[in-house]
Amino acid sequence: RAGDGRMSMEEAIAEVGKGSMRAERKAASSASKGGSPPSKGGGIIGSGTGASKGMDVAEQQVRVGVTRAGKKGKSVTCVDGMDVGTAEEARELVKKFKRVLGVGGVATANGSLQFQGDNAAVLVEMLVAMGYKRTEQTGGVVVKRK
């Protein structure tokens, strides 16, 4: 280090290469606790594609749920466990769903689809009609399928 307390350029680059302090603390924390293996199935609603990556449409375990967490009290319908392919294909699928539902929506970076309001029952029916036979509803107003 230089005499005035500043880092040299090489030291700064080395620090950046290490990663963030948050990542280092998290790694140290999980190592001290013995570490837990990542859970299968994706966890909470809105967490992404999960175990359906690369599977046939009829075999994908798709969950449709309604959450209000972190959305300023507004209901959001999340579709998880769908592997639709590329990000562009996901955006096209969201565009079609938005047009049918008449609401706003987005394809998130982790692979889940989110729509404004409680549209879980309608989305389940649409997904089953599209061939996603293993679709289940985990929240919202429930409509029994025949």
Residue pairs with C-beta under 8 A, 6 or more apart in sequence:
1 7
1 8
1 11
2 8
7 15
18 24
30 36
40 50
40 51
41 50
41 51
41 61
42 48
42 49
42 50
42 51
42 80
42 81
45 63
45 65
45 67
45 78
45 80
45 138
45 139
46 65
46 67
46 76
46 78
46 80
46 108
46 110
46 112
46 114
47 80
47 110
47 112
48 80
48 108
48 110
48 111
48 112
49 80
49 81
49 82
49 83
49 110
49 111
49 112
50 61
50 80
50 81
51 61
51 81
52 59
52 60
52 61
52 62
52 81
52 82
52 83
53 83
54 83
55 83
57 130
57 131
57 132
58 131
58 132
58 133
58 134
59 134
60 81
60 82
60 83
60 132
60 134
61 81
61 134
61 136
62 79
62 80
62 81
62 82
62 127
62 132
62 134
62 135
62 136
63 79
63 80
63 81
63 135
63 136
63 137
63 138
64 77
64 78
64 79
64 80
64 120
64 123
64 124
64 127
64 135
64 136
64 137
64 138
64 140
65 77
65 78
65 80
65 120
65 137
65 138
65 139
65 140
66 75
66 76
66 77
66 78
66 118
66 120
66 139
66 140
67 75
67 76
67 78
67 139
68 74
68 75
68 76
74 116
74 117
75 116
75 117
75 118
75 140
76 114
76 115
76 116
76 117
77 114
77 115
77 116
77 117
77 118
77 119
77 120
77 123
77 140
78 112
78 113
78 114
78 115
79 112
79 113
79 114
79 115
79 123
79 127
80 111
80 112
82 111
82 113
82 127
82 132
83 111
84 90
84 93
87 107
90 107
90 111
90 113
91 107
93 107
93 113
94 105
94 106
94 107
94 113
97 105
97 113
97 115
97 123
97 126
98 104
98 105
98 115
100 122
100 126
101 115
101 119
101 122
101 123
103 115
103 116
103 117
103 119
104 115
104 116
105 113
105 114
105 115
105 116
106 113
106 114
107 113
108 114
115 123
118 140
118 141
119 140
120 137
120 139
120 140
120 141
120 142
121 137
121 140
121 141
121 142
121 143
124 135
124 136
124 137
124 143
124 145
125 143
125 145
127 135
128 135
128 145
